[in-house]
Amino acid sequence: MYLWVTTITRYTEVAWSGAIEVYVYCHQVTISTMPKYIIERQIPNAGGLSAQQLKSISQKSNEVLCKLGTDIQWIHSYVAGDKIYCIYLAPNEELIREHAKLGGFPANSITEIANIIEPFTGK
């Protein structure tokens, strides 16, 4: 289950506790069990982007997310090599593609996450 606590101006991860993730983002409080996706974005020299360039990308993404409403949520992204891997909650792949289109971002691969394993999984 995901609890979204939202404001207009910024995205801040507030807490992680068990099965509940709390985020500050855009519009209103929403509780959801939407599918989670990993999006692969091929961006030449992504790993070499400056903090200012990453901030600009983040700001554009947040702007588009606010326009799309609370049915889509950006959790976080990993920047590595020539790619950015983004984790999103969304009801479907089409909404993620719409976010990419409106933001001018590539979405080279979108895969629904079936499960998550971590060190605790082995206990």
C-alpha positions in Angstrom: 0.0 0.0 0.0 1.3 3.5 -0.8 0.3 6.7 1.0 0.9 9.8 -1.0 1.2 13.1 0.9 1.4 15.9 -1.6 2.2 19.6 -2.0 2.5 21.7 -5.1 6.2 22.7 -4.9 8.4 19.8 -4.2 9.0 16.0 -4.0 10.5 14.7 -0.8 10.6 11.2 0.5 9.2 11.4 4.1 9.4 7.9 5.5 9.7 4.2 4.8 8.1 1.8 7.2 7.4 -1.8 6.4 4.8 -1.9 3.6 4.0 1.7 3.6 5.9 4.3 1.7 5.2 8.0 2.3 6.1 10.7 -0.3 5.5 14.5 -0.6 4.7 15.4 -4.1 1.9 17.2 -5.8 -1.9 17.3 -5.2 -3.5 15.4 -2.4 -3.4 12.4 -0.1 -4.0 9.1 -1.9 -3.8 5.5 -0.8 -3.1 3.0 -3.6 -1.9 -0.4 -4.4 -1.1 0.4 -8.1 1.4 -1.6 -10.1 5.0 -0.6 -9.8 7.1 -0.2 -13.0 10.8 0.2 -13.9 11.4 2.5 -16.9 14.7 2.4 -18.8 15.6 5.7 -20.4 18.6 5.7 -22.7 20.2 9.1 -22.4 23.8 9.5 -23.7 26.3 10.2 -20.9 23.5 10.2 -18.3 26.1 9.2 -15.6 28.0 12.4 -16.5 25.1 14.8 -16.1 25.7 17.6 -13.7 23.6 18.2 -10.5 22.0 21.1 -12.3 21.1 19.0 -15.4 19.6 16.3 -13.1 17.7 19.0 -11.2 16.3 20.3 -14.5 15.2 16.9 -15.6 13.6 16.3 -12.2 11.7 19.6 -12.3 10.3 18.9 -15.7 9.2 15.4 -14.6 7.5 16.9 -11.5 5.8 19.5 -13.7 4.3 16.9 -16.0 3.3 14.6 -13.0 1.4 17.5 -11.5 -0.5 18.0 -14.8 -1.3 14.2 -15.0 -2.7 14.0 -11.5 -2.4 11.5 -8.8 -2.8 8.3 -10.9 1.0 8.3 -11.5 3.8 8.6 -9.0 7.6 8.8 -9.5 9.3 7.0 -6.6 13.0 7.5 -7.5 15.6 6.9 -10.3 19.0 5.4 -10.7 21.5 7.1 -13.0 24.1 4.8 -14.5 26.2 4.9 -17.6 24.1 6.0 -20.6 20.8 5.2 -18.8 18.4 6.4 -16.2 16.3 3.7 -14.5 13.1 5.1 -13.0 10.7 3.5 -10.5 7.0 4.6 -10.9 3.6 3.6 -9.6 0.9 3.8 -12.3 -2.3 2.0 -13.2 -0.9 1.1 -16.6 2.0 1.4 -19.0 0.1 3.9 -21.2 0.1 6.6 -18.5 3.9 6.2 -18.1 4.3 6.6 -21.9 2.2 9.8 -21.7 4.4 11.2 -19.0 7.5 10.5 -21.1 5.9 12.1 -24.2 4.8 15.2 -22.4 8.2 15.6 -20.6 10.2 14.9 -23.7 11.9 11.9 -22.0 12.7 8.6 -23.7 10.9 5.5 -22.3 12.9 2.8 -24.1 11.6 0.0 -21.9 8.7 -0.2 -19.4 8.4 -3.4 -17.3 6.0 -4.1 -14.5 7.8 -5.2 -11.4 6.6 -8.6 -10.3 8.2 -8.7 -6.9 11.0 -7.2 -4.9 13.7 -9.2 -3.1 16.2 -7.7 -0.6 18.5 -9.1 2.2 15.5 -9.5 4.5 13.9 -11.9 1.9 16.5 -14.5 2.8 15.6 -14.5 6.5 
